[in-house]
């Protein structure tokens, strides 16, 4: 699989040909080839030169580009869609004694995209750099950050060895290029589909008429309009057919929880309160917002100031465990499987909720325990309920679809669903035997 590599190094000798090339812009693979072919070109960093030659000799495997400064790189990605999978980052810039500019730029690159970074430096700085990248703010990037002493004889081999290991073991690195490429194709197809519409027609179709003389649409309206089409197109661009990995041991439950947390929750903050939000009060109690989005848009008119909530009980709380033991017997769980958010029980589980960053907590939802909170009136101009009106509650996260709608419906069914008298036990057992006899 082809990977993109970017060198950020002031030793790329493009400035020697300033009449042809702009050294503040991206240095393409064609320019790097030109520099390598010119016998008069002086490469101050032989390791970088050798690595460029190795990569460019395998064009089917590598896409190569470069920048002569981290500032030029950051300026470029602000205005251009560009996300290299591998960055060879030169630490040794002339920022002056005591400067932390290299450290700041490194952190910014790590935060901006999924990129595997190899920090290249001379041996006299290696200990200092290792100490910096061991800081708390870099620990979460540890799986894609490596420091390489470019004066070591096997420095290039070390880089390629780590890349090969990532290809075997890391999903984002192995399939990230296809995800990005197909995502770009899908969004371009969506934009092509709507390209015949004028701005007025598009806003009129997704927004609402305001004061009888103008159409208004929000960012949420735009996203809601294009995402379903984007998803349907993206499904046709296969990132991979089938992945089959031999089971070598027990899966890492922490990693499984992390993946499911990404699937289940939307961590973005929206100022408006929405159905499916998880909130926390001043006493550290957690709740799920049950009021509908339609009513929340005109909260004081529709809900007369009352917000419907379902309490969430943390599974690792001793108080929660004792309360559940008092109200439910273990035998009640015999035929219950907590296989999804909508299992067939009067309690459900809400797992892997992201709390304060990286901690994931599991909660129990007692689906019949609806409560209401009276909310003070907001600004007279506000119709919708906003978090600035919730003085006693802070947003934690939101449940994402396709999980939110089934869970909310499941809760409502448990609160107000129709009941029906049970058959006598003997008839139940007889019917059960007959059904079992029909099963293969």
N, C-alpha and C positions, 0 to 999 in steps of 0.2 A: 504494500500500500504506500502511495506517495505521501511524503510529509513535507511541510514547509519549514524552512530554517531561516532565521534572521540573525545576522551578526550586528551587534551594537558595539562599535569599536572605532576609536579615533585613528587607529593605525591602518584602516582601509585607505590606500593611497589615492583616492579619487581627487583630492585637492591638487595633485600634480597636473591634472588636465582640466583646470578650471575653465578653459576656453570652450570645452566640449560638455562638461558635466557640472551640475550644481551639487556641491557636497552637503547642502542643507536639506536636500530632498532624498527620497528613497533611492538607493543604489540597486539597480536591477541586476539580474543574473547576466544579462548581456554586457553590462558595464564591467562587472567583475571578471567576465571572460576576457574582455578587452585589456583590463589591467594585468591579467595573468600572462597574456600573450606578448605584451610589450617588454622587450628585454631591458629597456631603460628604466622601467618602473622599479622603484626601491621599496620593498616590503620590510618595514621595521619589525614586524611580528611574523616570524617564519612559521610558527605553529598555526596561526590563522590562515596564512597563505596555503599551507599544506592541506588544511581542512577544507578550504574553498575548492581546491583542485580535486580533492577526493569526492566531494559532493557533486561538483559540476561534471565529473566523468561518469556519473550515474543519473542522467536527467530523468529517467523513468521512475526513479525512487525519491528524488529530492527537488524541491523548488527553493531557490536560494535568493536572498535579498539582503540588504545591509543598510545601516545608518551610521553616521560618524559621530553621533551624540545621542544620549537618551532624550534630550530636549527635542531633537529633530524627530525622533520616534514618537514621542508623546504628541507633538503637534500634528504629525501625520495621521495618527489614529483618531484624532478628534474630528477630522473632516472626511475620512475615508474608511470604507469597510475593509479592514485589514487585521487579520488575527493569526500570526504565525504559531505553529504548534511548538516549535523549539526556538529558544533564544540563546545565543552565545553572547554572554554579557561581560564586557571588559570592565573591571572594577577600577582600573588605574587611570582616572582622569585628573587633570590638573585643576582640581577645585580649591586647592590650598590646604594648608595644615589645619587639622581639626574640623574640616568640613564633613557634613553628613549627607551631602548631595547624592552620592552613589547609593547610599542606603535608602534615601527617600524615593529615588527613581526606581530602584529594584522593587520596593514595596508597591509602588503605583502600578508597575507592569504586572505583578502577580495578582493584584486585585482586579485589574481591568478585563482579564480574559483567562481562559484555561491555557496556560503556556508552561512548558517544561523549560526551566532556566538553568543553564550551566554558567556559573560565575567563574570567569577566567582571570587569573592573576599570577604575578610572579611570586616566587616562594617567600620573599621577604614580607609579604602581606597576608599569607594564608592563615596564620594563627589569628590575626586581627579580624579577618573576614569571617572565619568560623565562629568566633566569639559573637559577632554581630548577628549572624543568621541563626544563632541559637537563642536569640531573644524571644520573649513570649509572642510578640506580634508576628514572628515568622514561623512559629511552630506549626500552625495550621496549614502552611504551604510546604511542609517538610517533605511530602511525597513527590514534589515536583521541583525541588530546589536542591542543587548540588554545587559544591565548590570544587574546582579543578585547578590543580597547580600545573600551569601550562609549561613549566620548565621540566616536568617529569617526562621521561622518555615515552611512556605509554599514555599520555594525556588524551590523545585523539581516540585511541582504542578504548579508553575508559568511558568516553562519551558515548560511543556507538554501542558498547556493551550495555549501558544503562538504558539506551533507547530501545534496544532489542528486548530487554526485560519488560519495559513498559508496554511494548506491543503485545507481549504474551499475557500480561496480568492486569492492565489498566483499561477499563472500558472506554473512558473519555479519550485516551490517547489512541487506542486501536480503531475507534469508530468516529471520533470527533470530526475528522475532515468530511466524512460523508454526511454527518448530521448538519454541519454548517453549509455544505454545498447544496444539499437538498432543501434546507430551510430557505436559502436564498432563491432557489428555483421556484419554490412554492409561493413565496411572498411576491415575487415578480409576476407569477401567473395571476395572482389575485389582482395586482395593480393593473395588469393588462386587461383583465376582465371588466374592470370598472373605468377604464381609460376613456371611454366614449362619453362618460357623464361629465357635465359641467360641475363646478364646485357648488353652485346653487342647487342643481338637481340632486347631488349627492347628500348635501346637508338637509335638504327638504325631505329626503327619503328616510334618513335615520334620526333626524332631530324632531323638534316640535316648534310650532308657530308661537312666537312671543309678541304680545301686544298687537297682534293682528297684522304686523308689517315686517317681520323679520324671522328667519329660521335660525334656530340655535341648536347646536349639537355639542356634546362634551367628548372628552377623550374616551370615556367609558363607552359612549355610543359607537364611536369609531371602532374600538376593539371588538365590541360585541357583534358588529356588522361583518368584520372581516375574518375573525378567528374561526368560525365554523367552516368557511370555505377554505381557509388556509390548512386546517387540519385534514379535510377530505382530500386535498391535493397532495399533502405531505404523505398520507398513507399510501399513495400510489408510487412514491419514490422510495423504494426499499433501501433502508440503511444497511440491513443485512437480511438474509433469508432465514436461516435458523442457526442459532449458536448452541453448540453442544459442548459442555465441559465435563470431563470426568470428575466424579465426586472423589475427593481425596481426604475428606474429613468433615467435621461438623462446621457448617457455615458460621462466619463471624456474626453473631446476633446484633452487635452494635452497628455494623455496616448495613445489615438488613433493616434495622430500625431507621437508620439515616435515609436510606433509599425510600422507604415508605413514608417518612416524614415529608420528603420532597414531593411525593405523589399526592399526599392527603391535604397539604396545607399551602395556602397562599400567604407568604410573609410580607407582602407589600402593604403599606399603610394607606388607607383611604380615610379621609376625614369624615365621610358619612358612615353612619352605623348601618350594617347590612345583616340580613338573615344569614346564619351560619358563622358569624363572628364568635370567637372565644374571648371572653373578657375576664378580668380579675378585679376584685374590689379591694378596698383599703385594708381589709382584714385577711387578705390572701385567699379568699374563696373564689372559685372559678365557676363560670356560667357559660352556657351556649345561648346565643340570641335566637329566639324562636319567632319573633314578630316578622311578618312578611315584608319584602322589599317594597311592595306597592304601598303598604301602610306606613312604612318608615319614611317614604318620600313626602308624605303629608301627615307627619306624626301626630301633631296636636289636634288636627282636624279629625283624623281617622281613629287614633288610639287614645285620644283625650289625655295624653301624658303618661300612659302606662305601657311599660316595656315588658314583653313576655320573655321569660328566661327559663332554662332548664339547668338545675345545679349539676356541676361535675364534681365527682369525688375522687381525689387522688388515690391510686391503688397503694402507694407506698406510705399512706397515712395510717397510723394505728387506730385513730379515731374512726376512720372510714371502715376499716376491717371489722371493728367491733360492732358498728352499726349494721353492717351487712349481715353479720353472724346472727344478730338479734332478729332480723326480719326475714331471713331466707335460710333454709336448711340445705346442706350439701346435696341431699337426695334430689332437690329441685333442679340440680344441674346435670343429672344423669343423661338426659337426652338433648342437652344444649351444647352446641359447638360455636365458639366465638370465632367464626370463620370470616365474618365481615361486619360492617357497621350495622347491618340490619338482621342480625340473627333472631331466631324465633323465641325470644324471652322478654320478660318485662324489664330486664336490664340489658344494656348494650355496653360495649367497650369502645373507647376512643383512644387509640394508642399513639405513641410517638409524637405527642404534641411538643413543638419546639418552645422551650421556656428559657428566656434570657440568653439567646444565642445557641449554644451547642448542646445544652441539656435537653433530653427528651423524656417527657413524663406520660404515664398512662392514666386514664381516667375511667371511672364507671359512670354511665348515664342511667339513672332510674327514670325510665321514659314517662312515668305517670306523675312525676314530681314537679310539675310546672309551677313557677312562682312569678310574681309581677313586681316590678320596681317603678315607683312613681318618680318621674323625671321633671325637674324644674323647667319652666318655660324658657325657651331660648330667645334670641333676638326676634323682634316682631317681624322682621323681613324674612326670617328663616322658616321654611315649611318643613324641611327634612330634619331628621334627628342627626346631630353631629356629635363627635366625641368631645368637643368643647362644652357640650351640654351635660356630659356624664361626669360630674365632678367626682363621683365615688368609684368610677370604673375606668380601667385602662385596657386598651386592646392588647391581646397576646398574639393572635393570628386569626386566620379564617380558614374554614374548611373549603376545599376546592371541589368543583364538579369534575368528574361525574359522581362524587361521593356525597356532596352536600344535599342535593335534592332527594335522593332515596332515603337518607337518614332523617331528614325533616319529615318526610311523608310517613316513615316508620314511627316516629314519635307521635305524630298526630293520630295515626291509626291506633296506637296503644292508649292514647288519652280518650279518644271519642269513638273508636271503632265499635261496630255492632257486636253484641254478644248473642249467644244462642244456648239453650239448655243442653247439657251433656247427655249422651246416651248412657244407659246403665252399664256397669262394668262388664257384665257377662256378654252383652251385645257388642261392646267395644272389642273384647277379646276375640269373639267369633268373627267379626269383620276383619280384624287384623290378620287372623289366620288365613282367611280367604284371599286377602290381598297378597300376603306372602306367598301363597300357593300359585298365584298368577305370575309371580316374578321369576325370571330365568336365573 
